[in-house]
């Protein structure tokens, strides 16, 4: 797949889809507290999407030979890296950190975003991790300028994480969106060496 340039109208449609995703995230963020299940967060997100005329991207998504994903969001608690399946049996506890990812189709375009949230009071080390990951994102955004390469963006992320004493997952990437959920460019959070493209 190659990078598909978007027109100003398409970018506006993607912004609208992203706005709906942002509303879903805000409603979930307000509900994140001890005792809430990940399934309840899923119900909140799906209601927001459908109330705004959008449909969930993840629900029914079946890449390759994988079974269809059964939920509107992914909800990953603590050490669970990504793609956790919401359930009434997964109850948030004080001190947890939850990663929530939601994507929607709206008027033929995709909005997709993930955020991590503290559940109640969290440890100082967990708070430092949340702060470092957010700042690593901003470092990647700062590196996303005309003339830079994907490797510059990836290095910005891993360099900042390393300065803070963290490493990054090599198995997953950021990605573009448009008419489909996973478009080019694929943006890793690390890069093997300074001599690579």
N, C-alpha and C positions, 0 to 999 in steps of 0.2 A: 504494500500500500504506500502511496506517496502522499506528501503533504498537499492538502487541498486548500488553496487560498480562498478566503471568504470575502463576499461583497459587504459593503456597509450595511445593507439590509439584513444579510444573514447574521452579521455580528450583532445587530440589534435584536434579532430573534433569539440568539444564544444568550444575550443579556437578560431577556425576559425569562427564559428557562432558568438561568442562574438566579434570578431574583426569587423565583418560586422555591428553588432549592434553599436559598438563604432563609426564607420564611419558615420552611420546614425545620431547618437547623435551629432557628431561634425558638420555635415552639418546643422542640425536643430538649434544647438546653434548659429551658425553664422547668421541664419535668424531671431532669436528671437529679435524683436524690436517693438516699438509701431507701430500700423497700420497693422501688419501681422495677418492673421487669423490662427486659429488652423487647419483649413482644409489645408491651404498652407503648414504648417509644416508636416501634414500627407502626402501630395503629395511628399514632399521632401524625407521623410523617405522611402516611398514605392518605389520611383525611385531608391534610393541607394540600398535597399534590392534586387530589381529585377535586377539592373545592375550588382550585384555581384552573381547572380544565386541563391539567397535566396528567400523564400516566407514568407509573414507576418504570424505570429502565431495568432494574435488577430482577424484578419479579418475573420468573419464567425464563430468565437469561440462561442459556445452556451452551457455553463455549466448548468446542471439541466434543469429547465423549462424556462430559460432565452432566450430571442430572440437572434439571432446571432449578434455579435458585428460588427458594420458596417465600421470599420476603421482599419488602420494599426497601429496607435499609440493610447495611451490614453493621453489626454491633460487636466490637471486639474489646474485651475486658482485660486490663492489665497486660500480661505477657503475650496475650493472643495478638498476633501482628496485624492481620487483616481478615476480612471476609467472614467474621463470626455470624452465625445464623441466629436471629432473634427467637426467643422462646419464653413461654410463661414460667419455665423452670430456672431461667437465668435472672436472678434477682440482684440488683445493685446493692453493694455494701459500703458503709462509711470507709473512706480511704481508697476506694477503687479509682482507677482512671479508665474511662470508656472512650473508645474511638468510634465515631458514628460517620457513616458514609451514605449519602443519598444521591440519586441521579433521577432525572425525569426527562420525558419527551414532552415538548410543548410546541405546537404548530410545526412539527417536523424537525425540531432541533433539540439538542441535548444540553442540559445543565447538570453539572456533577461537582460535588465538593465533599471533603471529609474534614472533620474537626475532632479534636480530643478535648474531653472535659473532666474536671475533678468531680468526684462524688463526695459531697460533704467536705470535711476537713481531710486533706491528704498530707502525706509526709513531705518534709522539706526536700528530700531527694526527688520525689515524684514531681513536686512543683518546679524544681530546677530543670527536670527533663522536659516538662511542658513548655517552659520558657525557652529552652534551647531549641526545641523542635520548631517552635513558632519563629524564632529569630533565624534559624537555618532556612526556613521558607522565604523570609524576607531577603536573605542573602542571595538565594536563587533568583528571586524576582529582580533584584538589582543587577544581576549578571545577565538577565534576559534582554539584551539590547542588540540593536542592529549591528552586525559585524562580529558578534560573538558566536561561538559554536555551542552545540549541545554540551560538549565536554567542558566548556567554561562554566555553564550553569551547574552541571553535575559536580565539578570540582568545588564550586562555591559552597554547595551544601555540605559535602564531606569535609572540606577544610574547616568550616565553622564548627561542625559537630566534633571533629577531632580536637580543636582548640578547647572545647568545653569538656573533653574527656569521654565523649561518646563515639560510637561507630554507627554506621548506617546499614540497613538491610540491602543486600545486593539482589535479592530475588524479585523485587517489585519496582515499578517505575511510575512516574507521573505520565500523563498522556494527554493528547489533544482530544477535543470533542468537536462535533459539528452535527451532521445528520445521523451519525452513529456514535455509540458510546466510547469506543476506543479508536481514535484516529491518530495519525502522525501529528506531531513528533512524539516518540517515546522518550521520556526524559528520566534517565537514571539518577539516583541520589549519590552516585560515586563514579569515579573514572579511574581506570587502571594506572595511567602514567601521564606525565606532562607531554610526552611525545606523541600521544594518540590523538586522533582527530576528535 
